Amino acid sequence: MSEGILFDVGRGSVSDGPGLRTTFFLKGCPLRCRWCHNPESWSSSPCLETDYHDETERRRYRGFSMSAGDALTLALRDRAFYERSGGGITLSGGEPTAQPEFCAELVAAAETAGLGSCVETSGHCDPAVLLELARHRCLFLYDLKATGARLHEELTGARPELILDNLDRLCAAGASIVLRCPLVPRVNDSAEHLEHIARLARSYPRISVELLPYHDLGLSKYEKAGLERPRLDTFVPDAAYTAIWLERLKSAGVAATIG
Amino acid sequence: MPSADDFAAAVAFTEAYKTSSGESVAKREARCLELYLPRMFQPMRRGDLLAGRVAFPIVGFSPQPGGFGYFCRGEELRATACALGGDAPRLAEEVIAFWSRESTEAKCRAAYPPELAEALPSDAWTTESGVAFPLYRLSGLTPDFGELLRLGLPGLRAAVEGSAALARDPDLLGSMLRALDLLGRIAARYATEAEDLGDAKLARALRSLQVRPPRSFLEAVQLEWLYALASGSWNYGHMDACLGPFLAADLDSGALDEKGALDILCSLWRLIQAYDQRFDNRVYIGGRGRADEASSNRFALLAMEATRIVGGNQPQLSLRFYAGQDRALMDKALDLLAEGRTFPILYNDDVYIPAVERALGVSSAEAADYAPFGCGECVIPSRSVSTPSGVINLLKALEVSLHGGRDPATGRAWGPAAPASFSSFEELWADYAGRVRYFARSLALQERIEYDVAGAEGSFLFQSMLHADCVARGKSLLSGGIRHLGGTLESYGDTNVADSLLALKKLVFEEGRFSLEEVVRACDADFAGSEELRRDLLAVAKYGNDDDEADAMRVRVHEQVCRSASGAAAEARLDYYLIVVINNSANAILGRRTGASPDGRRAGGVLANGNNPAPGMDRSGVTAFLRSIGKLDPALSAGTVQNMKFSKRLCTEHRPKFEALLASYFAEGGSQAMVTVVSRGDLEAALRKPEDWGQLMVRVGGFSARYVELPRETQIEILNRTLYE
């Protein structure tokens, strides 16, 4: 059994795919998105962070290892909740595909046990990893972060070609995909980007679109992890603002939801 | 401020009591009630669609609402007398001195044998430090309102007169009839008032009730309400089963439209709020065993709508449900909860009924009629008594065990002496468990004394007429009349004890990282200079995370305290004596005088609430939390409170997931849920600007409250309770 390096497990999550889910947050990410709200996930090994529990400063290691078998055993405790809600397990991060053996093993074991899996991914990885997960009928929560190679690189630290090619491959393999689009006002919510989202959604029948409006709830984590807060010229959009995004997509023929 | 009339009434009541000394208890009570009730019932107010408001006289007789049995609120009498001047203060002191010997509470305390007086030295549980305290009251009495509405006052009179058994006790029989006549006169008084207020319909209803059973929804509600007040009931049992058929008949005949029915119910809800007791005032809807389920369900839906309209923290509307019940009831319940109403409280019949059957030792038919009162103590309405007559602070018991058998706050011994140290975990456990057994037994014996004294002092006439099997046996409630004489004991600190014991077991007895003395010293110093040690204590697994070891310890603590109580029932000649793990702010009150504990809790900090994890210690997600709380066997106790705090977003945007979450919890054996839906931002904003958040409701434990009106420590506790998104 391969071991994964995780930084958290969330049980009964409602935001990481259909139904109630157990979400495994894996450490390590090749990207550095400017709006990231899980900076503690960047490093692929346990790292020190400062916890301000009960007014006393406390340094502790964030991260632990867990075998795929133990992860499944933990997930199976909530089987009753999955069955009633249409839920299952979700691999998140970090970038879960950065730990391909653990992911493949857990997803295969979950399938055998009758649990559905979701994978939250940036798609910035070896295509073989994604195709292996697709073979086990994963639902992909697949990020589309920016349109335009230069902007994408500026905002995430990586060029978009591999990501878009991988999306093509998954679609060709018949995978189910939710295109998850973090939208940061004034940063990546251009008309061009919304048009790009709509175009992708129209071209693949098994794609749905979820918009993730920017929030600033992860900012305090930067201090904890001893990192500098990212500087972004943006704001937290209200419902009226996100309604404009939805309306634009609707007029382009795509029914998106807010995730 | 009470008036000269009130003062004179207190003196007159006292005189009536004194001059009844040669009479039977029943006759004395009838005579005293004839003075007490006409003063207790207050005039209607404009806008009331029903009659029945109360203000409790300073001296009187009741099971609980005004006071316990014969009572005198001395401070109030003294203040009234001071304001009146003249001879009043001297007279007041005489009256106070008299009742300090003659009140039912004083007689209970005086009846303790010496060893019990030593075990339970104090009644001041809110201000003194200690392990166990008695409570004096007769609570949760719920007369058979269904029978009342079938018979009406004349029919009830005929049933009493026709009882061959009662005929052998003419004093009791005659006193019951006097009580019914008195209630008839009160109805007549209210009829005149209603007329004066221009409410001819209500006036006719009140007159009709004196001569025949209720024929309409209005008459039925009115009769139930007046009887509840006269009898000193603070809980109303299965209101939908009693009133549903009247409602359906009026709606179907066109005598009443939906709006008219809702207005009546809203008026009742407001009167219940005015009859203020946030720890009680339970109204049940839903569940198995209702004869006319369709009509009952119509009432249930209307009741939830009344709660939505009237708002506030009373009545404590409680929904029983079972697989196969009309879905509309649960749908409406979840709508209300998602709106942040904190009602209805949810009870799962499929788990609860078999649990009640086992715990109370009653038939399955009787168990199906269960209706927890107050903060959640199970009772079979009109067939059993489950008064909680004591509180036990388990964390204080552990603290005492760790300090040689003495309370470090006062130096006083509580229970058997304890060894200076323990060489194994099981030795420590044995001392703690023995201490819990000692106090559970003491409080069981105390409960029996309380019932015996109350029975010797009062017949509780109104209650006896509508509690099985008093009329059939010809006996009053506590003198052999009630079918199941049970009792309950409120247990606090259960979770903190379990978490503390696990921390000691792991760090002291298994890993040897600290000596027991080191941990005790650190606790005594409230962890000053031992922050590292405290962090290690906090890092040990805690109950509420679906952690096998932590939850197993919680189960062990639960089973031990439950068995300590139930094992004491026989000696105390009680049909059942059971733990309740509820909450009525006692977690904060008892916590104040309990030192820092090995679970990492600081000195004076709140104890965990009901069956819940310690605040903020459940960190593994909502399903883990729900699975943990589902591990405690509900068949061992008379009720445990499970509080859950969910975000508005979960209950609205993710409504199907919220429904699946609760449904899975219940399907997996969850017995009960008290739900607060709130956002963290709202709670924080309410702390900063209370004036803007007057309507924000939260579930504290066994009761609901406006958040801004709670004491600061309870506000913080609720804020720190994990909010499940």
Interface residues (C-beta under 8 A of the other chain):
Chain A: V9 G10 R11 G12 S13 V14 S15 G19 L20 T22 H53 T56 R58 R77 D78 A80 F81 E83 R84 S85 G86 G87
Chain B: E531 R535 L538 D546 S620 G621 V622 T623 A624 F625 L626 R627 L650 H654 P656 K657 A660 L661 A663 S664 A667 E668 Y724 E725
